């Protein structure tokens, strides 16, 4: 009987013996959140919207693509998926018999009178063996091996979903890092322009002071404003450099040489509308929730393996082939040999080990249920927070734009009144500081508004299908 025929003969038996399992019937836990978000939302599936269609800025798209190609965390996540896939193959193979082809030769020499007999002289003999063997094939009557296979399969699916979640997080992190760099670069330019303007004001104040038209207090206040702006220039210069380093780590390779020349929020940023749908949609949109559910299913399958340990296990060891004292007659008639060794292992006393393992399996399932519910609650909170930020950020941005306009007019009036001799220079400095502060707040609010859109896209699990 050749190897292929032997495998085909054993396949129906293997399938019949692996058709049952002691794992409990899986039921998805109820969602531990409200049926609707706090904010009214349009219905749609953001998971089908590719990230290339959401992030329309050319520099941002280039950085994201570089990170997907080079980021080491994403590379490790992908390798973890491959490793988990191979583990499934290992567990699946345990359900089938392992068939080995064997061939051996034994040569021995025994001296005369070895056993104190005078009738036997020295003996030299040769033995050749060839055949097929099945070693310790477990008959999976109670589904232990099937449960272990199911556990490995669910672990693989959880790892694959985690890789998709890592991909979404990476895309979001790169996009946010680019916006942060752009914001800090704008703040740096604002500080540089403010320092330059205030340096000129300080120079004029010093000339006025030398001419006796300004007081010591006017000169000190003008210098204080210059030094504060110079300190901001140093601070934002350091922050921009650190932003570049953080972005380089995320991307995983060298950044474009012209990166900083494009780093500004003063651009026509357009993000498409992000439909949120219902909280139940998160179960199929968020890979981290999928990963948590697959981990729960793996724990559920592990209970089946722990239960099966209480029942007898049956293993088969068999071999068949030919034995002869010469190679020429090895395949001849009358040389056939076979062995069949079934064994059964019946657990009687184990000091409570099996009971403890089953209890551990049940506890691990309860842990996975809690983790699954926490993943849903976290997703619900993230989406709700992002939805709440949509309108409020826009309101804040509009108010700050109006505040900047008002402070600009106040500064212009104060400077004009000072030049006309109506007010002292203190009013000019106060107006200038208010304008500078509101301009900083406006840039920060613009960053918050754009980042919130990216956060909502990520929170809804957008783009992973692409």
C-alpha positions in Angstrom: 0.0 0.0 0.0 1.5 3.3 -1.0 1.5 6.5 1.0 -1.3 8.2 -0.9 -3.6 5.2 -0.6 -2.8 4.9 3.1 -3.8 8.5 3.7 -7.0 8.2 1.7 -8.0 5.2 3.7 -7.4 6.9 7.1 -9.1 10.2 6.1 -12.7 9.2 6.6 -11.9 7.8 10.0 -10.1 11.0 11.0 -13.1 13.1 9.8 -15.6 11.0 11.6 -13.6 11.1 14.9 -13.2 14.8 14.8 -16.8 15.8 14.3 -17.6 16.6 17.9 -16.4 19.0 20.5 -17.1 19.7 24.1 -16.7 23.5 23.7 -19.8 25.5 24.9 -22.0 27.0 22.2 -20.7 30.5 21.5 -23.1 33.4 22.0 -22.0 37.0 21.4 -22.4 39.1 24.6 -24.9 41.9 24.5 -23.5 45.4 23.7 -22.9 47.2 27.0 -23.6 50.7 25.5 -26.7 52.7 24.3 -28.3 51.9 21.0 -27.6 55.4 19.7 -24.8 58.0 19.9 -25.4 61.2 21.8 -25.2 63.2 18.6 -27.4 62.6 15.5 -25.3 61.0 12.8 -25.7 60.1 9.2 -25.8 56.4 8.3 -23.1 54.9 6.2 -20.1 52.5 6.2 -16.9 54.5 6.7 -14.9 51.2 6.7 -15.4 51.1 2.9 -13.9 54.6 2.4 -10.2 54.0 1.5 -7.7 56.2 3.4 -6.5 57.6 0.0 -9.9 59.1 -0.5 -10.1 60.6 3.0 -6.6 62.1 3.2 -6.5 64.3 0.1 -3.4 66.4 1.0 -0.5 65.2 -1.2 2.2 65.4 1.4 0.1 63.7 4.0 -0.7 60.8 1.6 2.9 60.4 0.7 3.9 60.2 4.4 1.2 57.7 5.1 2.2 55.5 2.2 5.9 55.6 3.3 4.8 54.5 6.8 2.8 51.6 5.5 5.8 50.5 3.6 8.5 51.0 6.3 7.0 51.2 9.8 8.6 48.5 12.0 5.6 48.1 14.3 3.3 47.4 11.3 6.0 45.0 10.0 6.0 43.1 13.3 2.2 43.0 13.4 2.2 41.4 9.9 4.8 38.8 10.9 2.7 38.0 14.0 -0.2 37.2 11.6 2.1 34.9 9.6 3.3 33.1 12.8 -0.3 32.7 14.0 -1.3 31.2 10.6 1.5 28.6 10.8 0.3 27.7 14.3 -3.1 26.9 12.9 -1.5 24.6 10.4 0.3 22.8 13.3 -2.9 22.3 15.2 -4.8 21.2 12.2 -2.1 18.6 11.4 -2.6 17.0 14.8 -6.1 15.9 13.7 -4.5 13.7 10.9 -2.2 10.8 11.3 1.5 11.4 10.8 2.7 8.8 8.3 6.4 8.1 8.1 8.4 6.0 5.6 11.1 4.0 7.4 14.1 1.9 6.2 16.8 0.4 8.4 19.5 -2.2 8.4 20.8 -4.1 11.4 24.1 -6.1 11.3 25.3 -8.0 14.4 27.9 -10.6 15.3 27.7 -13.0 18.3 30.7 -15.0 19.4 30.7 -18.8 19.9 29.6 -20.2 23.3 27.9 -16.9 24.2 25.2 -18.7 25.9 27.4 -21.7 27.1 26.3 -23.9 24.3 28.8 -26.0 22.4 26.5 -26.5 19.4 26.5 -22.9 18.2 29.5 -21.3 16.7 30.0 -17.7 16.0 27.0 -16.0 14.3 26.8 -13.0 12.0 23.4 -11.9 10.8 21.8 -9.0 8.8 18.3 -7.7 9.0 16.7 -5.1 6.6 13.4 -3.4 7.3 11.2 -1.1 5.1 7.7 0.1 5.7 5.2 2.8 6.7 4.3 3.7 10.2 1.8 5.8 12.2 3.1 6.9 15.5 0.8 7.8 18.4 -2.2 9.1 16.4 -4.8 10.3 18.9 -8.4 9.5 18.0 -10.2 12.7 18.8 -13.4 11.2 20.2 -14.1 14.1 22.5 -12.9 17.0 20.4 -9.8 17.9 22.3 -7.7 18.4 19.2 -10.5 20.1 17.4 -10.9 22.5 20.2 -7.2 23.3 20.2 -7.4 23.8 16.4 -10.4 26.1 16.8 -8.5 28.0 19.5 -5.5 28.5 17.2 -7.8 29.5 14.3 -9.5 32.2 16.5 -6.1 33.4 17.8 -5.0 33.8 14.2 -8.1 35.8 13.3 -7.6 37.9 16.4 -4.0 38.6 15.4 -5.0 39.4 11.8 -7.6 41.9 13.1 -5.0 43.4 15.5 -2.8 44.0 12.4 -5.6 45.9 10.7 -6.1 47.9 13.9 -2.4 48.7 14.0 -2.6 49.8 10.4 -5.5 52.2 11.1 -3.7 53.6 14.2 -0.5 54.1 12.1 -2.4 56.0 9.4 -4.1 58.2 12.0 -0.8 58.8 13.9 1.1 59.8 10.8 -1.7 62.2 9.7 -1.9 63.7 13.2 1.9 64.0 13.5 2.0 65.8 10.1 -0.7 68.2 11.3 1.1 68.7 14.6 4.3 69.5 12.8 2.5 71.9 10.5 0.9 73.6 13.5 4.2 74.0 15.4 5.8 75.3 12.2 3.1 77.9 11.9 3.6 78.8 15.6 7.3 79.1 15.0 6.8 81.5 12.0 4.3 83.5 14.1 6.8 83.8 16.9 9.6 84.8 14.5 7.5 87.5 12.9 6.3 88.7 16.3 9.8 88.8 17.7 11.0 90.7 14.6 8.1 93.2 15.0 8.7 93.6 18.7 12.4 94.0 18.2 11.7 96.9 15.9 9.3 98.4 18.5 11.9 97.9 21.1 14.5 99.7 18.9 12.1 102.7 18.4 11.3 102.8 22.1 15.0 102.8 22.9 15.5 105.8 20.5 12.6 107.5 22.1 14.0 106.8 25.6 17.4 108.2 24.6 15.6 111.3 23.4 13.8 111.6 26.7 10.3 110.9 25.3 9.9 107.4 26.9 10.3 106.3 30.5 12.3 103.5 32.0 9.1 101.5 32.4 8.3 101.9 28.7 11.7 100.6 27.8 11.6 97.7 30.2 8.1 96.6 29.1 9.2 96.7 25.4 12.3 94.6 26.2 10.2 92.1 28.2 7.9 91.6 25.2 10.9 91.0 22.9 12.5 88.5 25.2 9.2 86.5 25.6 8.9 86.3 21.8 12.5 85.2 21.5 11.9 82.5 24.1 8.9 81.3 22.1 11.1 81.2 19.0 13.5 78.9 20.8 10.7 76.8 22.2 9.0 76.2 18.9 12.2 75.6 17.0 12.9 72.8 19.5 9.4 71.5 19.1 9.5 71.5 15.3 12.7 69.5 15.4 11.2 67.0 17.8 8.1 66.7 15.6 10.3 65.9 12.7 12.0 63.2 14.7 8.6 61.7 15.8 7.4 61.7 12.3 10.6 60.1 11.0 10.1 57.3 13.6 6.5 56.7 12.5 7.4 56.7 8.8 10.4 54.4 9.4 12.6 56.0 6.7 14.1 59.3 5.7 11.6 62.1 5.2 11.3 64.2 2.0 13.9 67.0 1.9 11.2 69.7 1.2 9.0 68.6 4.1 9.1 71.7 6.2 8.4 74.0 3.2 4.9 72.3 3.0 4.3 72.2 6.8 1.5 74.6 7.4 -2.1 74.6 8.4 -2.8 77.5 6.2 -4.0 75.3 3.3 -7.3 74.2 1.8 -7.9 71.2 4.1 -10.8 69.1 2.9 -11.9 65.9 4.7 -15.0 64.1 3.4 -18.0 63.7 5.6 -17.7 60.7 8.0 -20.9 58.8 8.5 -21.1 57.3 11.9 -24.2 55.0 11.7 -25.2 53.1 14.8 -23.0 51.8 17.7 -23.7 48.2 16.6 -21.9 49.0 13.3 -18.7 49.2 15.3 -18.7 45.4 15.7 -18.0 45.1 12.0 -16.0 48.3 11.5 -13.5 48.3 14.4 -10.8 45.7 14.0 -9.8 46.0 17.7 -13.4 44.9 18.6 -13.1 42.0 16.1 -9.8 41.0 17.6 -11.4 41.0 21.1 -14.3 38.8 20.0 -11.9 36.3 18.3 -9.9 36.2 21.5 -13.2 35.4 23.3 -14.0 32.7 20.9 -10.5 31.2 21.4 -11.1 31.1 25.1 -14.5 29.5 24.5 -12.7 26.8 22.4 -10.1 26.3 25.1 -12.9 25.2 27.5 -13.7 22.4 25.1 -10.1 21.2 25.3 -10.1 21.4 29.1 -13.3 19.4 29.3 -12.0 16.7 27.0 -9.1 16.2 29.4 -11.5 14.4 31.8 -12.3 11.7 29.3 -10.1 8.8 28.0 -7.7 9.4 25.2 -7.0 6.7 22.6 -3.9 6.6 20.5 -2.9 4.3 17.7 0.6 3.2 16.7 0.8 1.0 13.6 3.4 0.0 11.1 3.5 -2.2 8.1 6.3 -3.3 5.7 8.8 -5.9 4.9 11.6 -7.6 6.8 14.4 -9.7 5.2 18.0 -10.7 5.8 19.0 -9.5 2.3 18.2 -6.5 0.1 17.3 -8.8 -2.9 14.5 -10.6 -1.1 13.2 -7.6 0.9 10.2 -7.2 -1.4 9.7 -10.9 -2.0 6.9 -13.2 -0.8 6.8 -14.1 2.9 8.6 -11.0 4.1 5.6 -9.0 5.2 5.5 -7.7 8.7 3.1 -5.4 10.6 2.2 -4.3 14.1 -0.8 -2.6 15.6 -0.6 -1.1 19.1 -3.7 0.8 20.3 -3.5 2.3 23.8 -6.0 4.1 26.1 -5.3 6.6 28.8 -8.0 6.9 31.4 -7.5 9.7 34.0 -8.2 8.4 37.5 -6.3 10.7 39.9 -4.4 13.8 38.9 -4.5 15.8 42.2 -7.1 18.2 40.8 -5.1 19.3 37.8 -7.8 18.8 35.2 -10.4 20.5 37.4 -8.1 23.4 38.0 -7.4 23.7 34.2 -11.1 23.7 33.5 -11.7 26.4 36.1 -8.8 28.5 34.6 -10.4 28.1 31.1 -13.7 29.4 32.4 -12.0 32.3 34.2 -10.1 33.2 31.1 -13.3 33.3 29.1 -14.8 35.7 31.7 -11.7 37.9 31.3 -12.1 37.9 27.6 -15.8 38.8 27.9 -14.8 41.8 30.1 -12.1 42.8 27.6 -14.6 42.5 24.7 -17.2 44.6 26.5 -14.5 47.2 27.4 -13.4 47.4 23.8 -16.9 48.2 22.8 -17.3 50.8 25.5 -14.0 52.4 24.6 -15.0 52.6 20.9 -18.4 54.1 21.9 -16.7 56.7 24.0 -14.1 57.6 21.3 -16.9 58.0 18.7 -19.1 60.0 21.0 -16.2 62.3 21.9 -15.2 62.8 18.3 -18.8 63.6 17.3 -19.1 66.1 20.2 -16.0 67.8 18.9 -17.2 68.3 15.3 -19.5 71.2 16.0 -17.8 72.6 19.1 -14.4 72.9 17.4 -15.9 74.8 14.5 -17.7 77.1 16.9 -14.4 77.7 18.8 -12.5 78.3 15.6 -15.1 80.8 14.4 -15.0 82.7 17.7 -11.2 82.8 17.7 -11.1 84.1 14.2 -13.3 86.9 15.3 -11.2 87.4 18.4 -8.0 87.7 16.3 -9.8 90.3 14.0 -10.9 92.3 17.1 -7.4 92.2 18.6 -5.8 93.2 15.3 -8.1 96.3 15.2 -7.3 97.1 18.8 -3.6 96.8 18.2 -3.8 99.1 15.1 -5.8 101.7 17.0 -3.5 101.6 20.0 -0.4 102.0 17.8 -2.1 104.9 16.0 -3.1 106.6 19.2 0.4 106.2 20.6 2.0 107.7 17.5 -0.4 110.6 17.8 0.5 111.1 21.5 -2.9 110.3 22.8 -2.0 107.0 24.7 1.2 105.7 26.2 3.2 102.8 24.9 1.8 100.4 27.6 -1.5 100.2 25.7 0.3 99.2 22.6 2.2 96.4 24.3 -1.0 95.1 25.9 -2.8 95.1 22.6 0.2 93.4 20.9 0.3 90.6 23.5 -3.4 90.0 23.2 -3.1 89.8 19.4 -0.2 87.4 19.7 -2.0 85.2 22.2 -5.2 85.0 20.2 -3.2 84.1 17.0 -1.5 81.2 18.9 -4.9 80.0 20.1 -6.3 80.2 16.6 -3.5 78.0 15.2 -4.0 75.5 18.1 -7.8 75.4 17.5 -7.3 74.8 13.8 -5.1 71.8 14.7 -7.8 70.6 17.1 -10.5 70.8 14.5 -8.5 68.9 11.8 -7.3 66.3 14.3 -10.8 65.7 15.5 -11.9 64.7 11.9 -9.0 62.2 11.8 -9.9 60.9 15.2 -13.5 60.3 14.2 -12.4 58.5 11.0 -10.1 56.2 13.1 -12.7 55.7 15.9 -15.2 54.4 13.3 -12.6 52.0 11.9 -12.4 53.7 8.6 -10.2 52.5 5.7 -9.2 49.1 7.0 -10.9 47.2 4.2 -8.7 49.0 1.7 
